[in-house]
């Protein structure tokens, strides 16, 4: 190669290129989206959060060890699998948690809730309306349940503008545990025709990205059902870019298809597992936070990376009370001294070992984020 010819050409190109044409400038900062699984409120969690002297509730400590990882993402979306229907506060089977649970989630960095799940109607019409009102009073966007058809028509799909990217968020549940949803309130049901119609509406709005957050699948089954696979293909064909799943309370596979007809790539996360709950059986005592990074060059958006943090719910007894702490596993797996007893560390490591073994086989193009001692290897 004649370097004497090449250097002047490069110099001319550099001088003639305006700032807007600079390739480095045409690439926007990456947009990082974080997806969080089932936020539940069992009786033990309610008791743990209650101050016996004042009767007030505080859940802030639950998120104290995971707050940094949540808040570092540009936008975090979580499944709120309780109602905020007021007292009596109760766990399974008819969940109603103090609004302080949602407030603590917001303080930890969660930016948006999806609310369509099988416990949406646990406290009937009143519970749905009170949940919506309390979320509105906390100032957090939410979607999946609505006070009326008029409200749904005007607010759905939820359109988010994040770092100059427009995102359409849609949310549905397979059912409400057989509980009737009375008029005029609405819980979005996972009906193919309804979702297809809503996707068509979303596509017409021309967003950069369309996300479906689906409450689906079989509880405690680590392998997606045939229905999940069929629905994922059906919804991708109708414009969905990301499909994020909840409900099974255990992890299921994560698939990033890098090549698709639109050039963006497609992602299906079949189940995120539990984020926080009092379910302590193997596989239900943790979950994964999935982080997806999007980049846009010259108005062309694509998925740039996809990974996950394994998380585990640590439940030591402190001052005679069971506590709940969500841990990013990689950050604490080499720190056995952190745990109140060796058995607690062993429990977490059993979860980590089994989850890694499972996901390494099931996942495609997803990687676990590992903490190196100073930073995450994202």
C-alpha positions as CSV (number, residue, x, y, z in Angstrom):
1,X,0.0,0.0,0.0
2,X,1.2,3.5,-0.9
3,X,1.1,5.2,2.6
4,X,2.1,8.6,1.1
5,X,-1.2,8.6,-1.0
6,X,-3.3,7.3,1.9
7,X,-2.4,9.9,4.4
8,X,-3.4,13.0,2.3
9,X,-6.7,11.2,1.5
10,X,-7.4,10.7,5.2
11,X,-6.5,14.3,5.9
12,X,-9.0,15.6,3.3
13,X,-11.7,13.3,4.6
14,X,-11.1,14.5,8.2
15,X,-11.2,18.2,7.1
16,X,-14.3,17.8,5.0
17,X,-16.3,15.9,7.6
18,X,-18.7,18.0,9.7
19,X,-19.2,17.1,13.4
20,X,-22.6,15.6,12.5
21,X,-20.8,13.3,10.0
22,X,-18.2,12.1,12.4
23,X,-18.7,8.3,12.8
24,X,-17.9,8.6,16.6
25,X,-20.6,11.2,17.0
26,X,-23.2,9.3,14.9
27,X,-23.2,6.5,17.5
28,X,-25.4,7.5,20.4
29,X,-24.5,6.4,23.9
30,X,-25.8,2.9,24.5
31,X,-29.2,2.6,26.2
32,X,-29.2,0.0,28.9
33,X,-32.4,-1.7,29.8
34,X,-32.7,-3.8,33.0
35,X,-35.5,-6.4,33.4
36,X,-36.4,-7.7,36.9
37,X,-38.7,-10.7,37.7
38,X,-41.3,-11.3,40.4
39,X,-41.5,-8.9,43.3
40,X,-43.7,-10.7,45.7
41,X,-44.9,-10.0,49.2
42,X,-45.4,-13.1,51.4
43,X,-46.4,-12.9,55.0
44,X,-42.8,-13.2,56.3
45,X,-41.8,-10.3,54.1
46,X,-44.5,-8.1,55.5
47,X,-43.6,-9.1,59.1
48,X,-39.9,-8.4,58.3
49,X,-40.6,-4.9,57.0
50,X,-42.9,-3.9,60.0
51,X,-41.5,-1.8,62.8
52,X,-43.1,-3.4,65.9
53,X,-43.0,-0.2,67.9
54,X,-44.4,2.3,65.3
55,X,-46.4,-0.1,63.1
56,X,-44.8,1.5,60.0
57,X,-43.2,-0.4,57.2
58,X,-39.8,-0.1,55.5
59,X,-38.4,-2.3,52.8
60,X,-35.3,-0.3,51.9
61,X,-32.8,-2.8,53.4
62,X,-34.2,-5.5,51.0
63,X,-32.5,-3.8,48.1
64,X,-29.4,-2.4,49.9
65,X,-27.0,-4.9,48.3
66,X,-28.4,-4.8,44.8
67,X,-29.2,-1.1,44.5
68,X,-26.0,-0.2,42.7
69,X,-26.6,-2.7,39.9
70,X,-30.2,-1.6,39.4
71,X,-29.6,2.1,39.5
72,X,-26.6,1.9,37.2
73,X,-28.9,0.9,34.3
74,X,-30.6,3.6,32.3
75,X,-34.0,2.2,32.8
76,X,-35.3,-0.7,34.9
77,X,-38.6,-2.5,34.5
78,X,-40.0,-5.0,37.1
79,X,-43.0,-7.2,37.6
80,X,-44.9,-6.1,40.7
81,X,-46.7,-9.3,41.7
82,X,-48.7,-7.9,44.6
83,X,-51.6,-5.5,45.0
84,X,-51.2,-2.3,47.0
85,X,-54.8,-2.6,48.3
86,X,-54.3,-1.5,51.9
87,X,-54.8,-3.4,55.1
88,X,-55.2,-6.1,56.1
89,X,-51.8,-6.7,54.6
90,X,-51.4,-10.3,53.6
91,X,-49.3,-12.7,51.5
92,X,-50.4,-15.8,49.6
93,X,-53.0,-16.4,48.3
94,X,-54.5,-12.9,48.2
95,X,-51.6,-10.5,48.2
96,X,-51.7,-7.0,49.5
97,X,-48.5,-5.3,50.5
98,X,-47.8,-1.9,52.0
99,X,-47.1,0.8,49.4
100,X,-43.7,1.1,51.1
101,X,-42.6,-2.0,49.1
102,X,-43.1,-0.1,45.8
103,X,-41.5,3.0,47.3
104,X,-38.4,1.0,48.2
105,X,-38.2,-0.4,44.7
106,X,-38.2,3.1,43.3
107,X,-35.5,4.2,45.7
108,X,-33.4,1.2,44.6
109,X,-33.6,2.4,41.0
110,X,-36.6,0.7,39.5
111,X,-38.2,3.0,36.9
112,X,-41.4,1.2,35.8
113,X,-43.7,-1.6,36.9
114,X,-45.7,-4.0,34.9
115,X,-48.8,-5.0,36.9
116,X,-50.7,-7.7,34.8
117,X,-50.1,-11.0,36.5
118,X,-52.1,-13.8,38.1
119,X,-52.4,-11.8,41.4
120,X,-53.6,-8.5,39.9
121,X,-57.2,-9.2,41.0
122,X,-56.4,-10.7,44.4
123,X,-58.4,-7.9,46.2
124,X,-61.0,-7.4,43.4
125,X,-61.9,-4.1,41.8
126,X,-61.0,-2.1,44.8
127,X,-57.5,-3.7,45.0
128,X,-56.8,-2.9,41.3
129,X,-57.9,0.7,41.7
130,X,-56.0,1.3,44.9
131,X,-52.8,-0.2,43.3
132,X,-53.1,2.1,40.4
133,X,-53.7,5.1,42.6
134,X,-50.8,4.4,44.9
135,X,-48.4,3.9,41.9
136,X,-49.6,7.2,40.5
137,X,-49.0,8.9,43.8
138,X,-45.5,7.5,43.8
139,X,-45.0,9.0,40.3
140,X,-43.8,5.7,38.7
141,X,-44.9,4.7,35.2
142,X,-46.9,1.4,35.1
143,X,-48.9,-0.7,32.6
144,X,-50.9,-3.9,32.3
145,X,-53.9,-2.9,34.5
146,X,-56.3,0.0,34.1
147,X,-59.2,1.7,35.8
148,X,-61.4,1.7,32.7
149,X,-61.5,1.0,28.9
150,X,-61.1,4.8,28.3
151,X,-57.9,4.8,30.4
152,X,-56.5,1.8,28.5
153,X,-57.4,3.4,25.2
154,X,-55.6,6.6,26.0
155,X,-52.5,5.1,27.9
156,X,-51.8,1.9,26.0
157,X,-49.3,0.8,24.9
158,X,-47.2,2.7,27.4
159,X,-44.8,4.9,25.4
160,X,-41.5,5.6,27.0
161,X,-38.9,8.1,25.9
162,X,-35.5,7.1,27.2
163,X,-32.3,8.9,26.1
164,X,-34.1,10.0,22.9
165,X,-35.2,6.4,22.1
166,X,-39.0,5.7,21.9
167,X,-40.0,2.4,23.5
168,X,-43.5,0.8,23.4
169,X,-44.1,-1.4,26.5
170,X,-46.9,-3.9,26.5
171,X,-47.9,-6.3,29.4
172,X,-50.3,-9.3,29.7
173,X,-51.1,-12.2,32.0
174,X,-52.4,-15.7,31.2
175,X,-55.0,-15.3,33.9
176,X,-56.0,-14.1,37.4
177,X,-56.3,-17.4,39.3
178,X,-59.9,-17.7,38.3
179,X,-60.9,-14.4,39.9
180,X,-63.3,-12.4,37.9
181,X,-62.2,-8.9,36.9
182,X,-65.3,-6.7,37.2
183,X,-66.1,-3.8,34.9
184,X,-64.9,-1.2,34.4
185,X,-61.4,-2.2,35.5
186,X,-59.2,-4.1,33.1
187,X,-56.3,-6.6,33.5
188,X,-54.7,-7.3,30.2
189,X,-55.2,-10.9,29.3
190,X,-52.7,-12.9,27.1
191,X,-55.0,-13.4,24.2
192,X,-53.3,-13.8,20.8
193,X,-55.8,-11.7,18.9
194,X,-55.7,-8.9,21.5
195,X,-51.9,-8.8,21.6
196,X,-51.7,-8.9,17.8
197,X,-54.1,-5.9,17.7
198,X,-52.2,-4.0,20.3
199,X,-48.9,-4.8,18.5
200,X,-50.4,-3.4,15.3
201,X,-51.2,-0.2,17.2
202,X,-47.7,0.0,18.7
203,X,-46.1,-0.5,15.2
204,X,-48.2,2.4,13.9
205,X,-46.6,4.7,16.5
206,X,-43.2,3.9,14.9
207,X,-41.2,3.3,18.1
208,X,-37.6,2.4,18.1
209,X,-38.3,-0.7,20.2
210,X,-41.4,-2.8,21.1
211,X,-41.2,-4.8,24.4
212,X,-43.7,-7.4,25.5
213,X,-43.6,-8.3,29.2
214,X,-45.6,-11.5,29.5
215,X,-46.8,-13.4,32.6
216,X,-47.0,-16.9,31.2
217,X,-45.7,-20.5,31.3
218,X,-46.0,-23.2,33.9
219,X,-45.0,-22.6,37.5
220,X,-41.8,-24.2,38.7
221,X,-41.0,-25.6,35.2
222,X,-37.6,-24.6,33.9
223,X,-38.4,-25.6,30.3
224,X,-40.7,-23.2,28.4
225,X,-44.0,-24.8,27.3
226,X,-44.9,-25.4,23.7
227,X,-47.4,-22.5,24.1
228,X,-44.6,-20.1,25.1
229,X,-42.5,-21.0,22.1
230,X,-45.4,-20.7,19.7
231,X,-46.5,-17.4,21.1
232,X,-43.0,-16.0,21.0
233,X,-42.8,-16.7,17.3
234,X,-46.3,-15.3,16.7
235,X,-45.5,-12.1,18.5
236,X,-42.1,-11.6,16.9
237,X,-43.7,-11.9,13.5
238,X,-46.1,-9.1,14.4
239,X,-43.5,-6.6,15.5
240,X,-42.2,-7.4,19.0
241,X,-38.5,-6.9,19.5
242,X,-38.1,-8.1,23.1
243,X,-40.2,-10.6,24.9
244,X,-39.6,-10.8,28.7
245,X,-41.3,-13.5,30.8
246,X,-42.4,-13.9,34.4
247,X,-44.6,-16.3,36.4
248,X,-42.8,-19.7,36.6
249,X,-40.8,-18.5,39.7
250,X,-37.8,-20.3,38.3
251,X,-35.3,-19.4,35.6
252,X,-36.0,-20.3,32.0
253,X,-33.8,-19.9,28.9
254,X,-32.7,-16.6,27.3
255,X,-32.3,-16.4,23.5
256,X,-30.8,-13.6,21.5
257,X,-31.3,-14.0,17.8
258,X,-28.8,-11.6,16.3
259,X,-30.1,-11.8,12.7
260,X,-33.7,-10.9,11.9
261,X,-35.5,-9.4,9.0
262,X,-35.4,-5.9,10.5
263,X,-31.7,-5.9,11.5
264,X,-32.3,-5.1,15.1
265,X,-32.0,-8.6,16.5
266,X,-34.6,-10.3,18.8
267,X,-34.6,-11.4,22.4
268,X,-36.8,-13.8,24.3
269,X,-36.3,-14.2,28.0
270,X,-38.8,-16.9,28.9
271,X,-38.7,-16.4,32.7
272,X,-36.7,-14.2,35.0
273,X,-37.5,-16.2,38.1
274,X,-38.1,-14.6,41.5
275,X,-36.5,-11.3,42.4
276,X,-37.8,-11.3,46.0
277,X,-40.1,-13.7,47.7
278,X,-40.3,-16.1,50.7
279,X,-40.2,-19.1,48.4
280,X,-37.1,-20.9,49.5
281,X,-37.3,-24.2,47.6
282,X,-34.5,-25.0,45.3
283,X,-34.6,-22.9,42.1
284,X,-37.3,-20.5,43.5
285,X,-34.9,-18.8,45.9
286,X,-33.4,-16.5,43.2
287,X,-33.6,-15.3,39.7
288,X,-31.8,-13.1,37.2
289,X,-31.8,-9.5,36.3
290,X,-31.4,-9.2,32.5
291,X,-29.5,-6.3,31.0
292,X,-29.9,-5.5,27.3
293,X,-27.9,-2.7,25.7
294,X,-29.3,-0.9,22.6
295,X,-27.3,1.3,20.3
296,X,-28.4,3.5,17.4
297,X,-26.3,4.6,14.5
298,X,-27.7,7.0,11.9
299,X,-31.2,6.3,13.2
300,X,-30.7,2.6,12.9
301,X,-31.2,0.8,16.2
302,X,-29.9,-2.6,17.1
303,X,-29.3,-4.8,20.1
304,X,-25.7,-4.5,21.0
305,X,-25.3,-6.8,24.0
306,X,-27.3,-9.1,26.3
307,X,-26.4,-10.5,29.7
308,X,-27.6,-11.2,33.2
309,X,-26.8,-11.0,36.9
310,X,-27.7,-14.0,38.9
311,X,-29.5,-12.9,42.1
312,X,-30.4,-14.7,45.3
313,X,-32.6,-13.9,48.3
314,X,-30.5,-14.1,51.5
315,X,-32.8,-14.6,54.6
316,X,-30.8,-14.5,57.9
317,X,-32.5,-14.1,61.3
318,X,-31.4,-10.8,62.9
319,X,-32.7,-9.8,66.4
320,X,-35.2,-12.6,66.2
321,X,-36.7,-11.5,62.9
322,X,-36.3,-13.0,59.4
323,X,-34.7,-10.5,57.1
324,X,-34.7,-10.4,53.3
325,X,-31.7,-9.2,51.2
326,X,-31.3,-9.5,47.5
327,X,-27.7,-10.3,46.6
328,X,-26.0,-10.1,43.2
329,X,-24.4,-13.6,43.5
330,X,-21.1,-13.0,41.7
331,X,-20.3,-10.2,44.1
332,X,-20.7,-12.4,47.2
333,X,-19.9,-15.9,46.1
334,X,-16.2,-15.5,47.2
335,X,-17.1,-13.8,50.4
336,X,-18.2,-16.5,52.8
337,X,-17.5,-14.3,55.7
338,X,-20.4,-12.0,54.7
339,X,-22.9,-14.7,55.6
340,X,-24.3,-15.3,59.1
341,X,-23.5,-19.0,58.8
342,X,-21.6,-21.3,56.4
343,X,-24.9,-23.0,55.5
344,X,-26.2,-19.8,54.1
345,X,-23.2,-19.4,51.8
346,X,-23.6,-23.1,50.7
347,X,-27.3,-22.5,49.9
348,X,-26.4,-19.6,47.7
349,X,-23.6,-21.5,46.0
350,X,-25.9,-24.4,45.3
351,X,-28.3,-22.0,43.6
352,X,-25.4,-20.4,41.6
353,X,-23.9,-23.7,40.5
354,X,-27.2,-25.2,39.4
355,X,-28.3,-22.0,37.6
356,X,-25.0,-21.7,35.8
357,X,-25.0,-25.3,34.7
358,X,-28.6,-25.0,33.4
359,X,-28.3,-21.6,31.6
360,X,-25.0,-22.5,30.0
361,X,-26.8,-25.2,28.1
362,X,-30.1,-23.4,27.5
363,X,-29.1,-19.9,26.7
364,X,-28.0,-18.6,23.3
365,X,-25.9,-15.4,23.0
366,X,-26.4,-14.4,26.6
367,X,-23.6,-14.3,29.1
368,X,-23.5,-14.0,32.9
369,X,-22.0,-10.8,34.3
370,X,-19.1,-11.7,36.7
371,X,-17.8,-9.3,39.4
372,X,-14.0,-9.1,39.1
373,X,-13.4,-7.5,42.5
374,X,-13.6,-3.9,41.3
375,X,-16.2,-3.9,38.5
376,X,-18.6,-6.0,36.5
377,X,-17.3,-7.5,33.3
378,X,-20.2,-6.2,31.1
